[in-house]
């Protein structure tokens, strides 16, 4: 009597289920056959219409390829997964059903990146965002909150909104969520064009003729006997219960705070008043000593604040903040008294720079966008070679106070620890942007650079350890005069023009080999060229016994400190540049952790600055 006949029919897990194997050796076939018969199934060598499950040793066999392309009713299972089911069957700790097959899903979405949009208040609860996102994850896919050109599919049922329009522009298919459900039922990638809502106008025709049959294991389009849907519902109930308990126990977020405002329009004041009162704070129109915080717009500087408000700060310690304080408190659900909400000293400056930001998410991304606008700079949505600066989130580069203390040595260093998206895809995107910035000679800086610009109103030194992540070679001090001249002339320097310098000018004149052979006056001006250092040089060929001054940085230490054009805290040694591992396909376990971090090496130091000896005449 075989193993199957010894078992009661009620205890047979795979009664009536037919298995077929492909690309298994003789030992593996015996193990699989014993396991299948023990669990009540039957096994055949040939792939027939009766086959329900194909045990796949390799996807490169004829049986595997045929099932993947034509048999959407066949469940694909690896040998190890079946043996794992057999172990659970023998233990008999839980009553098993045919649905256990889908505890070992075929990774159909493994190479796809999804963005979900407007999946709320759906007629079918199996099209809701929480459930669809769980299905994507269960079958090996990944989803992101923001739509980027890297996204494979936009999952939505609405032909409207910014994401939908961007998807059409970037040639990303906007797919109905029914496609996710049908793919999971078949464990195959079905033709997405049959579910493309930009092509199929009648939603009753969505997915028509995409498949003839699907596996009768779990119906992911139904809430009954659906383990994934049950898990999602249980998780949502736990979250709701936790939120209810918090609301009962926790006091209002801003209880005890008394706010007044200045500079807002009437409609904004009313909205602000309501938000503050909803969170337990008081709001009043008069400026008296009971006020704990005065809120001003983030587009205002302290100079625009009237004396009566400044006096409150000096007399009673009232804090002057902008609306970012309220936004950050509500976002993080705790009081955020950090530098983000402090009013800045200089806004709407006269600099025409194009900025691209990377690595920032959520509320910090929103506030940096506003900061760039308030500084009167141009924010570029994409990193191009026309950008002047790349502002990177240090957290997204794997930089911390422990592994890179110099770059966190900034007086407002709490702005440098912003939340970052550390998924492999986000890290790869940041890496590509950094490499592009290096290729295009675009300085890579931390947020401290913009913050210092807003504090002083003057463009800070690019090469400064407090914000410099990478600086192009054009910022490196020259080793000799010829190297300097070639650098500032774009490599076209030929000879020096022997003309006396204007007594009131620090312009160095060089002859360029342009087509019209015009003279180009190279001036040290940060605003016109942010990637050139303001180095002033005398003519080395001028026949004179006059002693010329040395380059800044080449004189003795006492002279360097006394030079008015260089900040005392300006450290050449600490300038750094990024070095990434170029081997993207390295699968060594030892190197896997490196993907989240960025190694650094010194670009140059004070020893690289040229030292000119006194000339003998």
C-alpha positions as CSV (number, residue, x, y, z in Angstrom):
1,X,0.0,0.0,0.0
2,X,1.5,3.3,-1.0
3,X,1.8,6.4,1.1
4,X,-1.2,8.1,-0.5
5,X,-3.6,5.2,0.2
6,X,-2.6,5.1,3.9
7,X,-3.8,8.7,4.4
8,X,-7.4,9.7,4.9
9,X,-8.8,11.7,2.0
10,X,-9.6,14.6,4.3
11,X,-5.9,14.9,5.1
12,X,-4.7,15.0,1.5
13,X,-3.5,18.5,0.6
14,X,-3.2,18.0,-3.2
15,X,-6.0,15.6,-3.8
16,X,-6.9,15.8,-7.6
17,X,-3.9,18.0,-8.4
18,X,-1.6,16.9,-11.2
19,X,2.1,17.8,-11.1
20,X,4.7,17.8,-13.9
21,X,8.5,18.3,-13.5
22,X,11.1,19.9,-15.8
23,X,14.9,19.9,-15.7
24,X,15.3,17.8,-12.5
25,X,17.9,15.1,-12.0
26,X,16.9,11.6,-11.0
27,X,17.4,12.2,-7.3
28,X,15.3,15.4,-7.3
29,X,12.6,13.6,-9.3
30,X,12.4,10.9,-6.6
31,X,12.2,13.4,-3.8
32,X,9.5,15.4,-5.6
33,X,7.5,12.3,-6.5
34,X,7.5,11.0,-2.9
35,X,6.4,14.4,-1.6
36,X,3.6,14.8,-4.2
37,X,2.2,11.3,-3.6
38,X,2.4,11.7,0.2
39,X,0.3,14.9,-0.1
40,X,-2.3,13.2,-2.3
41,X,-1.2,14.6,-5.7
42,X,-0.3,12.7,-8.9
43,X,2.7,13.3,-11.1
44,X,3.3,13.0,-14.8
45,X,6.4,13.3,-16.9
46,X,4.7,15.0,-19.8
47,X,3.0,18.4,-19.8
48,X,-0.6,17.8,-20.6
49,X,-3.9,19.7,-20.3
50,X,-4.4,18.0,-16.9
51,X,-1.2,19.6,-15.5
52,X,-2.0,22.0,-12.6
53,X,1.5,22.6,-11.2
54,X,4.9,22.7,-13.0
55,X,7.9,22.0,-10.8
56,X,10.5,24.2,-12.5
57,X,14.2,23.3,-12.3
58,X,15.0,25.8,-15.0
59,X,13.0,28.4,-16.9
60,X,15.1,27.7,-20.1
61,X,13.3,24.4,-20.9
62,X,10.6,24.0,-23.5
63,X,8.0,23.1,-20.8
64,X,8.8,26.2,-18.8
65,X,8.7,28.5,-21.8
66,X,5.4,27.1,-23.0
67,X,3.7,27.4,-19.6
68,X,5.0,31.0,-19.1
69,X,3.8,32.1,-22.6
70,X,0.6,30.0,-23.0
71,X,-0.6,28.2,-19.9
72,X,-1.8,30.9,-17.5
73,X,-3.7,28.2,-15.6
74,X,-0.5,26.4,-14.5
75,X,1.1,27.3,-11.2
76,X,5.0,27.5,-11.4
77,X,6.8,26.2,-8.4
78,X,10.5,25.7,-7.5
79,X,11.5,22.3,-6.2
80,X,12.7,23.7,-2.9
81,X,9.3,25.4,-2.3
82,X,7.5,22.2,-2.8
83,X,9.7,20.4,-0.3
84,X,9.2,23.2,2.1
85,X,5.4,22.7,1.8
86,X,5.9,19.0,2.4
87,X,7.8,19.7,5.6
88,X,4.9,21.8,6.9
89,X,2.4,19.1,5.8
90,X,4.2,16.4,7.8
91,X,4.4,18.7,10.9
92,X,0.6,19.1,10.8
93,X,0.9,22.2,13.1
94,X,-1.7,24.0,11.0
95,X,-4.4,22.8,8.7
96,X,-3.2,23.5,5.1
97,X,-5.2,24.2,2.0
98,X,-4.4,24.6,-1.7
99,X,-3.9,28.3,-1.1
100,X,-0.5,27.5,0.4
101,X,0.8,27.4,-3.2
102,X,0.6,31.2,-3.3
103,X,2.7,31.5,-0.2
104,X,5.5,30.8,-2.7
105,X,4.6,33.3,-5.4
106,X,6.3,33.4,-8.8
107,X,8.2,36.8,-8.9
108,X,6.4,38.2,-11.9
109,X,7.0,41.9,-10.9
110,X,10.7,41.4,-10.0
111,X,12.0,43.8,-12.7
112,X,9.2,46.4,-12.5
113,X,8.9,49.7,-10.6
114,X,5.4,51.0,-10.0
115,X,3.8,54.3,-9.0
116,X,0.3,54.3,-7.6
117,X,-2.0,57.3,-8.1
118,X,-5.6,58.2,-7.1
119,X,-6.6,54.7,-5.9
120,X,-9.0,55.9,-3.3
121,X,-12.8,55.2,-2.8
122,X,-12.8,52.5,-5.4
123,X,-16.0,50.5,-6.1
124,X,-14.0,47.3,-5.9
125,X,-12.0,47.2,-2.6
126,X,-9.4,45.0,-4.3
127,X,-8.4,48.0,-6.4
128,X,-7.6,50.2,-3.3
129,X,-4.0,51.5,-2.9
130,X,-3.2,49.6,0.3
131,X,-4.2,46.3,-1.2
132,X,-2.6,46.8,-4.7
133,X,0.7,47.9,-3.1
134,X,0.7,44.7,-1.0
135,X,0.1,42.5,-4.1
136,X,3.0,44.2,-5.9
137,X,5.3,43.6,-3.0
138,X,4.1,40.0,-2.6
139,X,4.9,39.2,-6.2
140,X,8.4,40.7,-6.2
141,X,7.7,44.3,-7.4
142,X,8.5,47.7,-5.9
143,X,6.5,50.9,-5.8
144,X,7.4,54.5,-5.2
145,X,5.4,57.5,-4.1
146,X,6.7,59.9,-6.8
147,X,6.5,59.4,-10.6
148,X,9.9,59.6,-12.3
149,X,11.0,58.5,-15.8
150,X,12.4,55.3,-14.2
151,X,8.9,54.1,-13.3
152,X,7.7,51.1,-15.4
153,X,4.0,51.5,-14.9
154,X,1.6,54.1,-13.4
155,X,-1.3,52.3,-11.8
156,X,-4.4,54.5,-11.8
157,X,-8.0,54.5,-13.0
158,X,-8.2,58.3,-13.5
159,X,-7.4,60.0,-16.8
160,X,-6.4,63.2,-15.0
161,X,-3.8,64.7,-12.7
162,X,-0.1,65.7,-13.0
163,X,1.1,62.1,-12.7
164,X,-1.1,61.0,-15.6
165,X,0.0,63.8,-17.8
166,X,3.7,63.2,-16.9
167,X,3.3,59.5,-17.6
168,X,2.0,60.2,-21.2
169,X,4.9,62.7,-21.7
170,X,7.5,60.1,-20.6
171,X,5.8,57.3,-22.5
172,X,4.9,55.4,-19.3
173,X,1.8,53.2,-19.6
174,X,-1.1,54.4,-17.3
175,X,-2.5,51.0,-16.3
176,X,-5.8,50.1,-14.6
177,X,-5.4,48.3,-11.3
178,X,-7.3,45.3,-12.7
179,X,-4.1,44.5,-14.5
180,X,-2.3,43.9,-11.2
181,X,-5.1,41.6,-10.0
182,X,-5.3,39.6,-13.3
183,X,-1.5,39.2,-13.4
184,X,-1.5,37.9,-9.8
185,X,-4.3,35.4,-10.6
186,X,-2.4,34.1,-13.6
187,X,1.1,34.6,-12.1
188,X,2.1,36.0,-15.5
189,X,2.8,39.4,-17.0
190,X,-0.3,39.9,-19.2
191,X,-0.3,42.4,-22.1
192,X,-0.4,45.8,-20.3
193,X,-1.7,47.6,-23.5
194,X,-5.0,45.8,-23.0
195,X,-5.3,47.6,-19.6
196,X,-3.9,51.0,-20.8
197,X,-6.6,53.6,-19.8
198,X,-5.2,56.0,-22.4
199,X,-6.0,53.5,-25.1
200,X,-9.0,51.6,-23.8
201,X,-11.7,54.2,-23.4
202,X,-14.5,51.8,-22.3
203,X,-13.6,50.4,-18.9
204,X,-15.9,47.4,-19.4
205,X,-13.4,46.3,-22.1
206,X,-10.3,46.6,-19.8
207,X,-8.3,43.4,-20.0
208,X,-10.5,41.7,-22.6
209,X,-8.8,38.7,-24.3
210,X,-5.7,39.1,-22.1
211,X,-6.0,35.4,-21.0
212,X,-8.3,32.5,-21.4
213,X,-7.9,30.7,-18.1
214,X,-6.3,31.5,-14.7
215,X,-5.2,29.3,-11.8
216,X,-7.9,28.4,-9.4
217,X,-5.8,28.9,-6.2
218,X,-6.6,32.4,-4.9
219,X,-8.9,34.9,-6.5
220,X,-7.1,38.2,-5.9
221,X,-10.0,40.1,-7.3
222,X,-12.3,38.9,-4.5
223,X,-12.2,39.6,-0.7
224,X,-13.4,36.0,0.1
225,X,-10.7,33.3,0.9
226,X,-8.1,35.9,0.1
227,X,-5.2,35.8,2.6
228,X,-3.5,38.9,1.2
229,X,-6.7,41.0,1.6
230,X,-7.2,39.6,5.1
231,X,-3.7,40.7,6.1
232,X,-4.2,44.2,4.8
233,X,-7.4,44.6,6.7
234,X,-5.9,43.4,9.9
235,X,-3.0,45.8,9.5
236,X,-5.3,48.7,8.8
237,X,-7.4,47.8,11.9
238,X,-4.3,47.8,14.1
239,X,-3.2,51.2,12.7
240,X,-6.6,52.7,13.4
241,X,-6.7,51.3,16.9
242,X,-3.2,52.6,17.6
243,X,-4.1,56.1,16.3
244,X,-7.3,56.0,18.4
245,X,-5.3,55.1,21.5
246,X,-2.7,57.9,20.8
247,X,-5.5,60.5,20.4
248,X,-7.0,59.4,23.7
249,X,-3.8,59.4,25.6
250,X,-1.6,62.1,24.0
251,X,-2.3,65.8,24.8
252,X,-2.7,68.2,21.9
253,X,0.6,68.7,20.0
254,X,0.9,72.5,20.6
255,X,-0.8,72.8,24.0
256,X,0.7,75.6,26.1
257,X,1.9,77.6,23.1
258,X,0.6,81.1,22.4
259,X,1.0,82.4,18.9
260,X,0.7,85.7,17.1
261,X,1.4,86.4,13.4
262,X,2.8,89.1,11.2
263,X,2.9,89.6,7.4
264,X,0.2,87.1,6.4
265,X,-2.9,87.9,4.4
266,X,-6.3,87.7,6.1
267,X,-7.3,84.4,4.6
268,X,-3.9,82.9,5.6
269,X,-4.3,84.2,9.2
270,X,-7.8,82.6,9.5
271,X,-6.4,79.2,8.3
272,X,-3.4,79.5,10.6
273,X,-5.7,80.3,13.5
274,X,-7.8,77.3,12.9
275,X,-4.9,74.9,12.6
276,X,-3.3,76.1,15.8
277,X,-6.5,75.9,17.8
278,X,-7.1,72.4,16.5
279,X,-3.7,71.4,17.9
280,X,-4.3,72.9,21.3
281,X,-2.5,76.3,20.8
282,X,-3.8,79.8,21.5
283,X,-3.8,82.5,18.8
284,X,-4.2,86.2,19.4
285,X,-3.9,89.5,17.6
286,X,-2.1,91.5,20.3
287,X,1.7,91.4,20.8
288,X,2.0,91.1,24.6
289,X,4.4,89.3,26.9
290,X,2.3,86.1,27.0
291,X,3.2,85.3,23.4
292,X,5.6,82.4,23.0
293,X,6.0,82.5,19.2
294,X,5.4,85.1,16.5
295,X,5.0,83.5,13.0
296,X,6.1,85.4,9.9
297,X,6.1,84.2,6.3
298,X,9.2,82.2,5.1
299,X,9.6,84.9,2.4
300,X,10.3,87.5,5.1
301,X,13.7,88.4,6.6
302,X,14.2,89.7,10.2
303,X,14.7,93.2,8.7
304,X,11.0,93.2,7.7
305,X,9.9,92.4,11.3
306,X,8.7,95.5,13.2
307,X,10.4,96.7,16.3
308,X,7.5,95.8,18.5
309,X,8.0,92.1,17.6
310,X,11.8,92.3,18.0
311,X,11.3,93.9,21.5
312,X,9.2,91.0,22.6
313,X,12.0,88.7,21.6
314,X,14.5,90.7,23.7
315,X,12.3,91.3,26.7
316,X,10.3,88.0,27.2
317,X,12.2,85.5,25.0
318,X,9.4,85.3,22.4
319,X,10.6,83.2,19.5
320,X,10.3,84.5,15.9
321,X,9.7,81.7,13.5
322,X,8.2,81.1,10.0
323,X,5.3,78.9,9.0
324,X,7.7,76.0,8.4
325,X,7.6,75.4,12.2
326,X,3.9,74.6,12.1
327,X,4.3,72.4,8.9
328,X,7.2,70.5,10.4
329,X,5.4,69.9,13.8
330,X,2.3,68.5,12.0
331,X,4.4,66.4,9.6
332,X,6.6,64.8,12.3
333,X,3.8,64.9,15.0
334,X,6.1,66.4,17.5
335,X,7.4,69.9,18.4
336,X,10.3,70.6,15.9
337,X,12.2,73.6,17.3
338,X,15.1,73.4,14.9
339,X,16.9,75.8,12.5
340,X,14.5,75.1,9.6
341,X,11.9,77.5,11.0
342,X,14.3,80.4,11.9
343,X,13.9,83.5,9.7
344,X,16.8,84.0,7.3
345,X,18.8,87.3,6.9
346,X,19.0,87.7,3.2
347,X,16.4,86.7,0.5
348,X,15.7,87.6,-3.1
349,X,19.4,88.1,-4.0
350,X,20.9,89.2,-7.3
351,X,22.4,85.8,-8.3
352,X,21.2,84.1,-11.5
353,X,22.2,80.5,-10.6
354,X,20.5,77.3,-11.6
355,X,20.2,74.8,-8.8
356,X,19.3,71.1,-8.8
357,X,18.5,69.2,-5.6
358,X,18.8,65.5,-5.0
359,X,18.1,63.0,-2.1
360,X,15.6,65.1,-0.2
361,X,12.1,63.8,0.4
362,X,8.8,64.9,1.9
363,X,8.7,68.1,4.0
364,X,12.4,68.9,3.5
365,X,12.1,68.7,-0.3
366,X,9.1,71.1,-0.1
367,X,10.9,73.6,2.1
368,X,14.2,73.6,0.1
369,X,12.1,74.2,-3.0
370,X,10.6,77.3,-1.3
371,X,14.1,78.4,-0.1
372,X,15.5,78.3,-3.6
373,X,12.6,80.4,-4.8
374,X,12.9,82.9,-2.0
375,X,16.6,83.3,-2.8
376,X,15.6,84.3,-6.3
377,X,17.5,81.3,-7.8
378,X,16.3,79.0,-10.5
379,X,15.3,75.4,-9.5
380,X,16.0,72.9,-12.2
381,X,13.8,69.8,-12.2
382,X,16.5,67.8,-13.9
383,X,20.3,67.8,-13.6
384,X,21.8,69.1,-16.8
385,X,25.2,70.4,-17.7
386,X,23.7,74.0,-17.6
387,X,23.2,73.7,-13.8
388,X,25.5,75.7,-11.6
389,X,25.2,73.6,-8.4
390,X,24.0,70.2,-7.3
391,X,22.7,70.4,-3.7
392,X,22.7,66.8,-2.2
393,X,21.2,65.4,0.9
394,X,24.2,64.1,3.0
395,X,22.0,61.3,4.4
396,X,21.4,60.0,0.9
397,X,25.1,59.8,0.4
398,X,25.6,57.8,3.6
399,X,27.4,60.6,5.3
400,X,27.1,61.0,9.1
401,X,28.7,63.1,11.8
402,X,30.8,60.0,12.7
403,X,32.3,59.1,9.3
404,X,32.5,62.7,8.0
405,X,32.7,65.2,10.9
406,X,34.2,68.2,8.9
407,X,31.1,68.5,6.6
408,X,28.8,68.6,9.7
409,X,30.9,71.3,11.3
410,X,28.3,74.0,10.5
411,X,26.6,76.3,13.0
412,X,23.1,75.2,11.7
413,X,24.1,71.5,11.4
414,X,20.6,70.2,12.3
415,X,19.5,71.1,8.8
416,X,22.0,68.5,7.4
417,X,20.3,65.4,8.9
418,X,17.3,65.3,6.6
419,X,15.4,62.1,6.0
420,X,16.4,60.3,2.8
421,X,15.1,57.5,0.6
422,X,17.7,54.8,1.0
423,X,16.2,52.2,-1.4
424,X,18.7,50.7,-3.9
425,X,16.9,52.5,-6.8
426,X,17.2,55.9,-5.0
427,X,20.9,55.3,-4.2
428,X,21.6,54.4,-7.8
429,X,19.9,57.5,-9.0
430,X,21.9,59.7,-6.6
431,X,25.1,58.0,-7.7
432,X,24.3,58.7,-11.4
433,X,23.7,62.3,-10.6
434,X,26.9,62.7,-8.7
435,X,28.9,61.1,-11.6
436,X,27.1,63.4,-14.0
437,X,28.0,66.4,-11.9
438,X,31.6,65.3,-11.8
439,X,31.6,64.9,-15.6
440,X,30.1,68.3,-16.2
441,X,32.3,70.1,-13.5
442,X,29.3,71.0,-11.4
443,X,30.1,71.5,-7.7
444,X,28.2,69.1,-5.4
445,X,27.4,70.9,-2.1
446,X,25.3,70.3,1.0
447,X,22.3,72.3,2.1
448,X,24.6,74.4,4.3
449,X,25.8,76.2,1.2
450,X,22.4,77.6,0.4
451,X,21.8,78.3,4.1
452,X,25.0,80.3,4.4
453,X,24.1,82.2,1.3
454,X,20.8,83.2,2.9
455,X,22.5,84.1,6.1
456,X,25.2,86.3,4.6
457,X,23.8,87.4,1.3
458,X,27.3,86.7,-0.2
459,X,28.1,83.6,-2.3
460,X,30.3,81.4,0.0
461,X,33.6,79.9,-1.0
462,X,32.8,76.7,-3.0
463,X,35.8,74.9,-1.5
464,X,34.9,74.8,2.2
465,X,34.7,71.7,4.3
466,X,31.4,72.8,5.9
467,X,29.5,72.2,2.6
468,X,31.8,71.0,-0.2
469,X,31.2,67.4,-1.2
470,X,32.8,67.6,-4.6
471,X,34.6,70.5,-6.4
472,X,35.7,70.4,-10.0
473,X,39.4,70.6,-10.9
474,X,38.9,74.2,-12.1
475,X,38.7,75.2,-8.4
476,X,42.0,73.6,-7.5
477,X,44.8,76.2,-7.0
478,X,47.3,76.3,-9.9
479,X,50.8,74.7,-9.5
480,X,52.3,77.5,-11.6
481,X,51.4,80.6,-13.5
482,X,51.1,78.9,-16.9
483,X,48.7,76.3,-15.5
484,X,46.6,79.2,-13.9
485,X,46.5,81.1,-17.2
486,X,45.4,78.0,-19.2
487,X,42.7,77.3,-16.6
488,X,41.1,80.7,-16.7
489,X,41.4,81.0,-20.5
490,X,39.9,77.6,-21.1
491,X,43.2,76.1,-22.3
492,X,43.8,78.7,-25.0
493,X,46.5,80.8,-23.3
494,X,49.4,81.7,-25.6
495,X,51.3,84.7,-24.3
496,X,51.1,87.6,-21.9
497,X,50.2,91.1,-23.0
498,X,52.8,93.5,-21.7
499,X,50.5,96.3,-20.8
500,X,50.6,98.2,-17.5
501,X,47.8,97.3,-15.1
502,X,45.3,100.0,-14.2
503,X,46.1,101.3,-10.8
504,X,42.5,100.8,-9.7
505,X,42.0,97.4,-11.3
506,X,43.0,93.9,-10.4
507,X,42.4,92.5,-13.9
508,X,44.9,90.1,-15.4
509,X,45.0,90.4,-19.2
510,X,45.9,87.4,-21.3
511,X,46.0,86.8,-25.1
512,X,43.5,84.1,-26.2
513,X,43.8,82.2,-29.5
514,X,40.2,82.9,-30.6
515,X,39.2,83.4,-34.2
516,X,39.1,87.2,-34.0
517,X,42.1,87.2,-31.6
518,X,40.3,89.6,-29.2
519,X,41.7,90.1,-25.7
520,X,39.6,88.6,-22.9
521,X,39.8,90.3,-19.5
522,X,39.6,87.6,-16.9
523,X,38.1,89.1,-13.7
524,X,37.8,87.6,-10.3
525,X,34.0,87.8,-9.9
526,X,32.1,85.1,-8.0
527,X,28.8,86.2,-9.5
528,X,29.9,85.7,-13.1
529,X,31.8,82.5,-12.6
530,X,31.1,80.5,-9.4
531,X,33.6,77.8,-10.3
532,X,36.6,80.1,-10.5
533,X,38.6,81.2,-7.5
534,X,39.3,84.9,-7.1
535,X,43.1,84.6,-7.6
536,X,45.0,87.8,-8.6
537,X,48.3,87.4,-10.4
538,X,51.0,89.9,-11.5
539,X,52.8,89.7,-14.8
540,X,55.8,87.4,-14.5
541,X,57.5,89.0,-17.5
542,X,57.3,92.6,-16.5
543,X,60.8,94.1,-16.3
544,X,60.7,95.9,-13.0
545,X,62.5,95.7,-9.7
546,X,59.2,96.2,-7.9
547,X,58.4,93.4,-5.5
548,X,55.1,91.8,-6.4
549,X,52.8,90.4,-3.8
550,X,52.5,86.6,-3.5
551,X,49.4,84.6,-4.3
552,X,46.9,84.2,-1.5
553,X,47.7,81.0,0.2
554,X,51.4,81.0,-0.8
555,X,52.7,83.5,1.7
556,X,53.7,82.7,5.3
557,X,51.0,81.7,7.8
558,X,50.8,85.1,9.3
559,X,50.2,86.8,5.9
560,X,47.6,84.2,5.1
561,X,45.6,85.0,8.2
562,X,45.9,88.8,7.7
563,X,44.6,88.7,4.1
564,X,41.3,90.4,4.0
565,X,39.9,88.5,1.0
566,X,40.1,85.1,2.6
567,X,38.0,83.9,5.6
568,X,40.0,82.7,8.6
569,X,37.9,79.5,8.6
570,X,38.6,78.8,4.9
571,X,40.2,75.4,4.9
572,X,41.7,74.1,1.6
573,X,42.8,70.9,3.2
574,X,39.4,69.7,4.0
575,X,37.9,70.0,0.5
576,X,36.8,66.6,-0.6
577,X,35.4,64.8,-3.7
578,X,33.2,61.7,-4.1
579,X,34.6,58.4,-5.3
580,X,32.1,55.8,-6.2
581,X,32.6,52.1,-6.9
582,X,32.3,51.9,-10.7
583,X,31.6,48.2,-10.6
584,X,27.8,48.2,-10.5
585,X,27.6,44.5,-11.1
586,X,29.6,43.4,-8.2
587,X,27.6,40.7,-6.4
588,X,30.1,39.9,-3.7
589,X,28.5,39.6,-0.3
590,X,31.5,41.6,1.1
591,X,30.6,44.5,-1.2
592,X,26.9,44.5,-0.9
593,X,26.8,46.9,2.0
594,X,28.9,49.4,0.1
595,X,26.0,50.4,-2.1
596,X,24.5,52.5,0.6
597,X,27.6,54.4,1.4
598,X,30.0,56.7,-0.4
599,X,33.7,56.5,0.1
600,X,35.7,59.7,0.0
601,X,39.3,60.7,-0.6
602,X,41.1,64.0,-0.4
603,X,41.0,66.0,-3.7
604,X,43.9,68.3,-2.7
605,X,45.3,70.0,0.3
606,X,47.2,73.0,1.4
607,X,50.4,71.3,0.2
608,X,49.1,71.4,-3.3
609,X,48.9,75.3,-3.4
610,X,51.8,76.6,-5.5
611,X,54.7,78.5,-3.8
612,X,56.5,81.0,-6.0
613,X,60.0,81.9,-5.0
614,X,61.2,85.5,-5.1
615,X,62.4,86.4,-8.6
616,X,65.9,87.6,-9.1
617,X,66.2,90.6,-11.4
